[in-house]
Amino acid sequence: MNPPARFGKGGVCHTDVQWNSPLKKHKAFNLPVLASTQVVLAFFVLILNSCSQPSNQTAVTLTPNPNAEERQLTQGLQGHFLNHRQAFSPDDQWVAFDGRGEDPKMGENDLIGMVNLQSGEIRELYRVPGQQPYGPGSGAVSFNPQGGEVAFIRGLLSADENHPYDLSRRSCIGLDLSRLDDIQVKNQDARDITPPYTPGALRGGSHAYLYSADGEWISFTYNDAVLAKTAQNDTNVKDIRTVAFLVRGKNVEVETELPGQEFSGAGFTVIAAEVLPFPKPGTDEIQKACEETWVGTEGFIRSNGEKVYRALAYLGDVVTAEGNVVTEVFVTEIPEDWEQSLAETDLVGSETRMPEMPKAFRQRRLTFTADRKFPGVEGPRHWLRTTKSGDRIFFYAKSDDGVVQLFSVSPEGGEPAQITHNDFSPDTGFSLSPDERWIVFGHQNRIFLTDLHSGKTVRVGPEPKPNESQMWNFNWSYSGRTLVYNKRVEEEGGSFFQIFTLNPFQ
């Protein structure tokens, strides 16, 4: 098998780029002859600083405001459900949502939209054609951090009563928002479930998308439809979740045999974690991988100075020597020349075997907690987060008193560091502020911030109203000054998730 063409490299230094505009290339500077060398040097220092310093950074010390005012951004007898990350447009003007009234009912939702943070204006971006109670369904919208696009889950258009929306029957859909009066829809990932399978195409369903910082790669969790079908009659095979990613702009063509179930895509997909149906007890083999994140904005640097091009951190379920399942933190390192190994990698799999992770990838276990009083990653469902440099990966686990706390671990491994020492456990996942100073989470429908420098936790915002519950899905704006999140609101005629916003600082 010949390897696919090499992928393009992302990453552009640019300023003042609107999310709905194409990236603009810088023109060469045409400088007049200046009389003073000092003026010339000062001019270039100014230019360099404007490129190297993020526009949303501020020298002002932010202080949590316990009396911060909350605003309900959406209303009515309609759900407005946020993704748990990348809900903001890069200019902080819009927040993407799907129309679910309840979290589990993605298969019944047809609406993808966005709301203006200032005016509350709602814009419908997409409606799933032929929506029925059993599918196709849609949800979990992410904005590309470089602008101009969103990605979301959509069930198969062939969904019917006998083949409804399911974990292995969904894909990544992209909406080109460069022209809001003419939004283009495309399949980001290809799908092929008929042998011989197509390299770079999925054989099942993808879920919960995360763009890399340069907007060129998209990670997700994955369930394999081929293995799920085989497992119905073969006890040696299991439908097991793993993590994968696609590289945008590398088209994959599929010869369609099953309309509505197989299709070509705009991205080349590979598996990013090796999972096994029956891992050996007491080893680093895993039987499930999920809740991934890109490590850093551009990978990370090892303690010896070596640069890791890209990396994905994720949760992996291991089996202890005693036969107990424990969730640990793992990382997969991706070298810059990783695509050169694709020719020797089984990218298609079989009816009993998952497609291989590229041989150039390096999968490592970072945490070893089986001997702790409360082993493993614990707490409410959450996705891992990392610093921009990638030097820390954040997760929940229980301290020795049984309370769920925030921990971090290096991408090189080592002893995890406990950050919080709270006397209560979070009820929600957490989110890291853009300046990497604050962690936000919820408890009893109240908002809490943890200062990562001191580990101190404080409450911000108002007390919950009697008709509000199930706080969830915290997202920071790119400026770091605004939070949006969901709460379920009981109203006349029904109960729906609505979007709320709050500036947590004084």
Number of C-alpha atoms within 10 A of each C-alpha: 9 7 13 15 9 11 14 10 9 11 13 11 9 14 14 9 14 16 22 18 13 12 16 12 9 9 6 6 6 6 7 7 8 9 8 8 10 9 11 15 11 11 11 11 11 11 11 11 10 13 12 11 9 11 12 12 12 11 5 6 8 13 9 21 15 16 14 16 13 17 12 16 21 20 16 15 16 16 25 28 29 31 25 22 21 24 28 29 26 22 17 18 15 24 26 26 27 27 25 27 21 16 12 8 17 25 24 23 25 24 20 26 20 23 21 18 19 10 10 15 12 15 14 14 20 16 15 17 11 12 20 17 16 20 28 29 30 31 29 26 31 27 28 26 23 25 21 21 20 23 26 25 26 28 32 24 20 17 23 15 10 7 13 21 26 20 18 23 24 27 26 26 20 24 21 18 19 17 11 14 8 10 14 14 13 14 18 27 29 27 29 27 22 16 12 10 19 21 24 28 27 33 29 24 25 29 22 22 26 26 24 25 18 16 18 20 21 24 25 23 23 26 25 24 23 23 23 19 15 17 16 11 9 12 9 10 20 20 21 18 22 28 28 25 24 27 22 19 15 20 18 21 19 18 12 15 12 12 10 13 20 22 21 21 27 20 25 24 27 23 24 30 28 21 23 19 16 14 17 16 16 14 11 20 21 27 22 22 27 22 18 28 24 28 30 24 17 19 23 24 17 14 9 6 8 9 14 17 16 19 25 24 33 29 28 30 23 28 21 17 12 9 11 12 18 20 23 25 27 23 26 22 22 21 16 13 11 15 19 16 13 20 14 13 19 16 22 22 19 15 18 17 16 24 22 18 21 23 16 18 18 15 20 18 21 22 20 18 18 20 9 11 12 18 18 24 23 21 19 15 13 20 20 25 24 24 20 18 13 23 19 22 25 25 26 26 26 21 20 11 9 14 18 24 21 26 19 20 20 18 29 16 17 11 12 19 13 18 19 19 15 16 10 11 20 21 19 22 21 28 25 23 21 18 14 15 16 20 20 25 22 22 16 14 19 16 24 21 23 22 17 16 10 10 17 14 18 14 21 22 19 15 13 14 9 8 11 18 17 16 26 25 23 25 26 25 23 21 17 23 16 17 20 24 25 28 22 21 24 16 13 8 8 11 18 24 30 28 26 19 20 21 20 25 17 12
